[in-house]
Amino acid sequence: MDLPNRFDENLQDRKAAFKLYPQAMPSAWAIEKTDTAPCRLTCPAGLNVQGYVQMVKQGKYRQALEIIMEQLPLPGVLGRICPHECEDACRRCQVEAPVAIRDLKRWPQTSLIPDVKISCDPKIGKVHHRIRSGRSVLRIPFGEKGVNAVIFEALPKPGGMLRVGIPDHRLPPAVLDKDIDVITNLGVSIHCHQRLGHDFTVESLKAEGFDAVFLALGAHKGLSLGIPGEDLPGVRQGADFLRELNLNGETETGTQVGIIGGGNVAIDVARSAVRMGAENVTIIYRRTRQEMPAWEEEIRAAEEEGVVITYLAAPRRFWKGRPGGGTAGDQNGAGRARFIRPAAAHPGPGQ
C-alpha cells in the first residue's frame, strides 16, 4: 500500500510499513493503520481479535485470556460454538486460509480460566434481576460494574440453551460449568427451578427492591411445519429432543430417524441420534447443499458419522407406518411417522 510521505512534505510515497525518517536512531520501523481490522468489525462483541491472537502466538496465554474476557466472559463456550464469521472476514483469506480465530480461544481457556481474575468496580448499591441464565444474560457484565446481580433460572441447571440446546459432543458440560464459575465468582448469584409467572412475577421482584429486571427467556420452542400428522407419536421438535437428552442423559430414539431441516439444530439432532444407537439417520432438506445454513464443518462431520442427507425434498404430511420406517419414534416402532417426498422437489423462486 502506497501512502504520501509526510517527512518529504508528501513529495514522495512510502509504504504502510515504513521507517519514521532516514536518520532515525535507533533504526525503528512503524506500521500505520487507519481502520479497524475486519475480523473485529465482524465480531458482534467487538472482540480484540488481533490482540489475543498475538498473545497466543507469543505463548502469553494469561494475557490472551484477559483480553478475551474484557468483552466475553464465556471463552470456553465461544471457543467451540461461536459462528466465527470473523474468519470469513479475515484478510488472511486473500493469501491462503483464515486464522483459526475461534479455536484459538480454547487454548488459553483450557488451563488458565480458574486463575484469571476479573477486576470489578466498587458496589454501587443497585440490585439487578435477570430472568433465565442463557448466553445473553451471562455475558452482561453487571457484576463487573458494581451491580448486585441475581439470576433466576427455570431449568434445574444454569446455562439456558447453552445447557439444553447444544449436545455434549459440541459443548461439554464441564466447559460451560467452568465459564459459569467465572460469572459467579464476580458475586452474581444464580437460583434454579425458579419460573417466571409461577414462582415470581416482575411486579413481585420490584416490590422486593430490585432496581431493574432483564428478561432473557430464550428460544426454547421449535417452529411448526404446518402439515398434517405433526402431533403423531414419534414426531418431535428438535429443541425438545435435545433438551431431554441434555437434562436426562438419554431420550427415546428409534432405529430409523429422519430430521427435517438443514440448520445446526438438525445436524445436532442427527449426530446425537447416531450416538444414541440409531441405525439409519437421514436429514431431509428442501434446498441444496450450498444453501444449508448449518456450518460446513458440522455437515462434513455428520456425513463422516454415517448421516445421509437428502436435498431438494420436503414433507407433505406424516402418518403412522410400519415398524422400522419413519422419521422418529419409540424403540418398538409403534406409531411411527413416514416421510413423503413431494412430486415437485425443486424449490420455487425465493424459496
N, C-alpha and C positions, 0 to 999 in steps of 0.2 A: 504494500500500500504506500503510495507516494503522498507526502504532505508538504506544505510550504515550510521552509526552514526559517524560523524566526531569528536565529542567530545571524543569518545573512540578509536580514530585512526582507525575507520572502523572495529573494532573487533566485534562489535555487530550491530544489526539492530535496526531501530526505525521506527515509523510511519510517514506519511506525516505531520500529526498534532502532534507536539512534544513540549516538554519543552526544552528551549535552553540549559540548563545544570542543574544538580540536585541542585546546590547551588544558583540558580538564585533568586535574590531579587530585586523587588517583583517577586513572582512566576508567571512568564509570559509564555505564550504558543505562538507558531508560526505555520504557515502553509506554507510549501514550494511548490511553483508552478513552474513547469519547462516548461509549454507550455501555449498557448493561449486557452481560452475556445472555444469549438466547435461552440457555438452559434455566437460568434464574428467572427470566421473564416468563417462561412457560410454567414454572412451578407455582401451583396455587398458593403455597405458603411463602413464596419468595425466598426460598432457602438459599443460603450462600453456598452454592454447589462447588464453585471453584475453590473456595476456602477449605472445605472439609476433604475434597478430593486431594488437594495438595498436601494436607496434613497426613492423610493415609499414605500417600506416596512416600513421605519422609519418615514414616513409622511413628508419627506423633498421634497415636490413637486417642489419647485422652483429649487433646486439643480438638481433634476431629469431632469427637462426640459432643464436646461442649459447644462447638459451632452448630452442629445439627440441632441440639436441644435448645438453642436460643429461639428457634421458631417451632420446633416439633418435639413434643415430649414422648413420642412413640417411634423411636428409631428402629426397634426390632420389628415392629409391625410393618412399617412402611418399607423397611429393607426387604420385605418379602412380597407384599401385595400392592405396593404403590403402582398406579398405572404407568409411571415413568415416561410421561410424554416429553420430559426434558431430554431424554435420549434421542427422540425423533428430531429435536431441535439442535442437538449437539453439532457444533461445527466440524467435529472430527468425522462426521458422516461424509463430508466432502472429500476426505482423504481415503478412509477405509471403512471403519465401523465406529459407532459411538462409544464413548467412555461408559463403562458399566456403573453408571451413577447410582442406580437403585441398589445393586448388590454391594457396593462399597459402604452403604450404611450398615450392613450386617456386621462387618468385620470388627469395628471398634465396640459395637454394642454387645457382642457375644461375651466378652470377658470383663468389660470395664463398667458397665452401667450401674452395678450396685455401689460403686465407689464414687460416682460422679455426683457432685452436689450442685443444685441449682440455687443461685442466690435469690433471696426473696426480699421484697420491700417490707418495711415495718407495717404491722397491722393497723388498719385504718378504722376498725370498728364497724365495718359493713359486713352483713351476712347475705350470702347469695345462695339460692337454692336452684339445683339443676335436676330436672326430671329425665331419667334414663342415663345410661353411662356408656353410650357409644362413642364413636370416633369424634364427632363434632363437639361433644361435651368434654371429653378427656383432653382435647388439645387447647381448650380455653385456659389461659394462664392466670386465672383468678388467684390461685394460691401464691403465685409469684408477685402479684400486685398488692398483696396485703389484705386481701378479702378472705373472710372465713367462708369457705365453700362447702356445701353439703350436697351430695348426690343421692337421689332416691332411684332405685332400680327395681323394676317389676320382676325381672328374672332372678333365679337363685344365685347367679354369679355375675359380677360386673363385666362390662365389655360390649354390651348391645349386640349389634350384628357382627362385630368382630368376633364375638364369642360364639354365636349360634348360626351365623350365616356363611362362615368360611370353614371348610373342613380342616381337620388337624394336619393332613399331609401338606397343606399350603401354609397354614399358620398354627404351629404347635402351641397348645395352651400355656406351656411354661414360658414361652416368649412373651405372650400377651400379659401373663401374670407379672413378669419382670418389669415390663413397661408400666403397668398399673401401679406397681410398688413405688416407682419414682413419683407418681402423682400423689399417692397417699402420704409419702414422706414429706411432702410440702405442707401437710396439715389438712389436706382435703379428706373428708370422711365420706364413706360410701355405705348406704343401707340398702340391702337387697330385700326381695319379697315385699316391696312397697309399690303399690299400683295406684296411679292417678285415678281419682273418681271412686276408688274402693277403700283405700287406706287413708287418703288425704285428698284435699282439693287445693286449688290455687288460693282460694279465699282463706282456708284454714292456715296455710303457710304464712300469708300476710298477717293474719291475726297472731301468729306465733312470733312475729317480729322480723321476718325475712325482708330485706330491703329490695330484693329483686328476685324474679323467678325466670329461669330459662328453660323453655320446652324443647326437647330434642327427642322426639318419640321414635324416630327411626322409620324405616320402610320394611316392616315385617310381614306384609301381605303381598302375595303374588298377583299377577294380572289374570283375569279370566279370559278364556278363548272365545266364549260366547257361542259354543256349539253344543248340540245335544250330547248327553251322556257324561258331562263333566262331574256329575255327582255320583257316578258309579263307584263301587268299591274297587280299589286298585288304582284309581286316577287321583293323583295328589299334586299339590303345588310343590315346586322345588324348594321354596323357602321353608315350608313345613317339614319336608323331608330332612333338610339339613339341620333345622332346629332340633328335631327329635334325635337325630344322630349325634349332634354335638352335646346335648344335655344328658342323654342316656347311654351313649357309647354304642348304641345299636338301634336299628329300626327295621321294620318289616320290608323285605326286598324280594321280589320274585326272581325266578331264574332267567326270564326273558324280560328285559327292561328297555323301554323306549322313552326318550326325552324329547319334548317338543321345545325347540328354541335353539338359539345359536350364540348366546352370551356366556359370560363366565360362570353364571349360576348353572346353566345347562352342562357345562364342562365339569363343574364341581360335583354335580349330582351323578354324572356318568362315571367319573373316576372313583367316587365314593361307592357307587353300586358295584363296580369291579372289585373293590376291596371288601365288600360285604358278601362276595361269593356269587354274584350274578354270572350266569354262563354266557349270555349274549346281551350286549348293551349297544343300543343304536340311538344316535342323535338324529333327529329329523328337523331339517332347517329349510325354510321356504325360499331362501335366496342362494347365492353362490358362495363358494369358499372365500373369495375376495371380499365379500360383503359381510361376513360373520363379524360381529362386534367383539367376540372373545379374542383374547390375546393369542397371537400365532404360536408362542411357545407353549401355551396351555393346550391348544389344538393338537400340536405335534405330540405332546406328552400323552394325551388321551389316545391318539392313534397308536402310539407305541405300546400302550397297555391293552390294546385289542378292541377299543371302541370303534364301531363302524359309524360313519357319518353319511347320511342320505341328504342330498341337496335338491333344491327346487321341488320341494314337496311340503304339503301341509295337511292337517287333519280336517275332515268334514264333520265327523261325528265319532263317538265311541259307543261300543255296545259290548255286552257280555259275550265272550268267546270260549273256545275250548281251552282246557288247561294246557299251559305251555306257550300260548301265544298272547301277545298284547303289549301294552305299554308298561304296566306295573301291576302288582297285585300281591296277594298273600302267597305263602310258600306252597300251598297245595293247589294253587291255580284256580280256586273258586272265585267267581265274579271278576274275571279279568276283562280288560278293555282292549279292543283291537284297533289298529291304526288303518286308516283308509288313505290311499294316495289319490289326490284329485286328478280328474281327467286332464285339465289344463294346468300342468305343473309350473310353467314359466310365469314369473311374476309380471304383472302388468305395469304400465307407466307409473312411476312414482312409488312402486311397491318395494 
